[in-house]
Amino acid sequence: MPETIGFLGLGKMGLPMASRLLDAGFELRVYNRSADKARPLADRGVAVMKSPAEVSTRGGIVISVVSDDPALESLAGDDLAEALGPGGLHISMSTVSPAISRKLAAHHSRFGAAFLAAPVFGRPEAAGAGKLFICASGAVAAKQRAQPAFKALGQRVFDFGEDPGAANVVKLGGNFLIIAAVQAMAEASALAEKNGVPRAALLDMLTQTLFACPIYQSYSRRVIDADFEKAGFRASLALKDVELAVQTAADSGVPMPTLSLLREQYLAAMAKGRESMDATVIALEAAEAAGLKWGS
């Protein structure tokens, strides 16, 4: 019989992930700062709690999917760690800094609870279908205990050892590569169109040949369609991820000049009021720099 899971955070990723766990037979207790977002689960009989500590059971499991470091730290304070207590497990599936995961792992250990970093790759539709790629790091026993939940949520789990921050480093590195791919496609598309070649013709050829892989194929459609108003992942959150990567690189003494360029592109988008548009809106920045008009 699956364990009861406490679930914190019911945003664009959290809600389909919680729904997927419910479909897989897990009982849930959920909390979200905006209680109205829990309504779809409440309508299915899920208990909606009034605080993060109330979602946990002594020695139980809590999963959190929140937007950033401050949100995670505010939810994972003394009340939650103490409520979990000895044998408890907090699985953080958010995109946060490696530093906050290491800090919270030490914090939880003072109450006898474990902390496991398990950020994911995949958009909300993948979450709802149980097709996420999960990166996990933390204690071996914690990863073993998390396997039933991981099986429901993901198509594959990648183990990055026992350092709680390692999986977060991988997630930030992966997001950097995705955003860099968008920027590269946008610049190549601007070059093509300034010389009379439609960007659709360029990208359709390249994503069937040299770049025939899911990321280029998926994100090329967003560059081609230029419908940046439909935000699967907001530009403001992408900037947050870039800033986390910038800080992690600085802390590690790693120069990342391309990352610095991407940060400038997002800052330019923010200055134009595009924070709520899709993260691929940096393609619009590249087009405008070339004197082109795409989409929004």
Long-range contacts (C-beta under 8 A, 24 or more apart in sequence): 2-26, 2-27, 2-148, 3-60, 3-61, 3-148, 4-28, 4-29, 4-57, 4-60, 4-61, 5-29, 5-60, 5-61, 5-62, 5-63, 5-149, 6-30, 6-31, 6-49, 6-55, 6-56, 6-57, 6-60, 6-61, 6-62, 6-63, 7-31, 7-55, 7-62, 7-63, 7-64, 7-65, 8-32, 8-52, 8-55, 8-62, 8-63, 8-64, 8-65, 8-66, 8-75, 9-64, 9-65, 9-66, 9-67, 9-71, 9-75, 9-94, 10-37, 10-38, 10-41, 11-37, 11-65, 11-66, 11-67, 12-124, 12-232, 12-233, 13-65, 13-120, 13-124, 13-127, 14-65, 14-66, 15-40, 15-41, 15-124, 16-124, 16-125, 16-127, 16-128, 17-63, 17-65, 17-93, 17-127, 17-128, 17-132, 17-153, 18-46, 19-128, 20-127, 20-128, 20-129, 20-130, 20-152, 20-153, 21-63, 21-149, 21-152, 21-153, 22-46, 23-152, 24-130, 24-151, 24-152, 26-149, 26-152, 29-54, 29-55, 29-56, 29-57, 30-55, 31-55, 51-79, 52-76, 52-77, 52-79, 52-80, 53-79, 53-80, 53-82, 53-83, 54-83, 56-80, 56-83, 56-84, 56-88, 58-83, 58-84, 58-85, 58-87, 58-88, 59-84, 59-85, 59-86, 59-87, 59-88, 60-84, 60-88, 60-89, 61-88, 61-89, 61-90, 61-91, 61-145, 61-146, 61-149, 62-88, 62-89, 62-90, 62-91, 63-90, 63-91, 63-93, 63-149, 64-90, 64-91, 64-92, 64-93, 64-94, 65-93, 65-94, 66-94, 67-94, 67-237, 67-240, 68-94, 68-96, 68-240, 69-96, 69-97, 69-100, 69-244, 72-96, 72-100, 72-104, 73-100, 73-103, 73-104, 76-104, 76-107, 76-108, 76-115, 78-111, 81-107, 81-108, 81-110, 81-111, 81-113, 82-111, 84-108, 84-111, 84-113, 85-111, 85-112, 85-113, 86-111, 86-112, 86-113, 87-112, 87-113, 88-112, 88-113, 88-114, 89-113, 89-114, 89-115, 89-116, 89-142, 89-145, 89-146, 90-114, 90-115, 90-116, 91-116, 91-118, 91-142, 91-146, 91-149, 92-116, 92-117, 92-118, 92-119, 93-118, 93-119, 93-120, 93-134, 94-119, 95-119, 95-168, 95-171, 95-172, 95-175, 95-240, 95-241, 95-244, 96-168, 96-244, 97-165, 97-168, 97-172, 97-244, 97-247, 97-248, 98-163, 98-164, 98-165, 98-166, 98-168, 98-169, 98-172, 98-248, 99-165, 99-248, 99-251, 101-137, 101-164, 101-165, 101-167, 101-168, 102-163, 102-164, 102-165, 104-164, 105-138, 105-164, 114-138, 114-139, 114-141, 114-142, 115-142, 115-164, 116-142, 116-143, 116-146, 116-164, 117-164, 117-165, 117-166, 117-167, 117-168, 118-146, 118-150, 118-167, 119-167, 119-168, 119-170, 119-171, 120-153, 120-154, 120-171, 121-171, 121-174, 123-232, 123-233, 124-232, 127-153, 130-154, 130-155, 131-155, 133-158, 134-158, 135-160, 135-167, 135-170, 135-171, 136-160, 136-167, 137-161, 137-162, 137-163, 137-164, 137-165, 137-166, 137-167, 137-168, 138-162, 138-164, 138-167, 169-248, 172-241, 172-244, 172-245, 172-248, 173-245, 175-238, 175-241, 175-242, 175-245, 176-242, 176-245, 176-256, 176-258, 176-259, 176-262, 177-215, 178-215, 178-219, 179-238, 179-241, 179-242, 179-262, 179-279, 179-282, 180-258, 180-259, 180-262, 181-215, 181-216, 181-219, 182-219, 182-222, 182-223, 182-279, 182-280, 182-282, 182-283, 183-261, 183-262, 183-265, 183-282, 183-283, 183-286, 185-216, 185-219, 185-220, 185-223, 185-283, 186-223, 186-282, 186-283, 186-284, 186-285, 186-286, 186-287, 187-286, 189-223, 189-224, 189-283, 189-286, 189-287, 190-286, 190-287, 190-289, 190-290, 190-292, 191-290, 193-287, 193-290, 193-292, 194-290, 194-291, 194-292, 199-223, 199-224, 200-224, 219-280, 222-278, 222-280, 222-283, 223-280, 223-283, 225-295, 226-283, 226-284, 226-287, 226-294, 226-295, 226-296, 227-295, 227-296, 228-274, 228-277, 228-278, 228-280, 228-281, 228-283, 228-284, 228-295, 228-296, 229-277, 229-278, 229-295, 229-296, 230-278, 231-276, 231-277, 231-278, 231-279, 232-278, 232-279, 233-278, 233-279, 234-275, 234-276, 234-277, 234-278, 234-279, 235-266, 235-269, 235-270, 235-274, 235-275, 235-276, 235-277, 235-278, 235-279, 235-281, 235-282, 236-270, 236-275, 236-276, 237-279, 238-266, 238-279, 238-282, 239-263, 239-266, 239-267, 239-269, 239-270, 239-275, 242-266
